[in-house]
């Protein structure tokens, strides 16, 4: 009961605050305006990316978000959105996505929480149209062994408190393993962020 209350009523606010930090919002602002056509956003959360979509370029956003608490928190932002949004209350692994049905996939600070990222990314690749793009911005395993060592130590405690977030995943490797071709990528530590959670990769990939 306590765990359910935490997940439904407390965790959405914690994640919303963390994922809306100024240094993270700067990353979103650089990436999301590139979205075009019919968009699938995986882990829509509280709608943090909504203000960065260009309504002249985006025809529809399909919001994939299994958390009831997050969907409830996103409702005010959705009500004000100039872009048409439809909900899919499913996980990325289980979503019944039609092949070749999206122009853009958006994955921002979400891959760390997906239970089976390989299965999810393979399904997402099939749903992307030929010539479509995956836009990603994800934190993960640091290249510095000293930081990575602390990530491995802290992850067992961090994961249940942070909604299943893993600190030691390698987002770029997962994306490539799913069959995407990374067309550009930047990687660095976010400023004013603990290094265990601040190593970020961002860029674009294609089928």
Buried (B, 14 or more C-beta within 10 A) or exposed (E): EEEEEBBBEEBBEEBBEBBEEEEBBEBBEEBBBBBBBBBBBBBBBBBBBBEBBEEEBBEBBBBBBBBEBBBEBBEEBBEEBEBEBEEBEEBBBEBEBEEEBBBBBBBBBBBBBBEEBEBBBBBBBBBBBEEBBBBBBBBBBBEEEEBBEBBEEBBEEBBEEBBBBBBBBBBBEBBBEBEBEBEEBEBEBBEEBEBBBBBBBBBBBBB
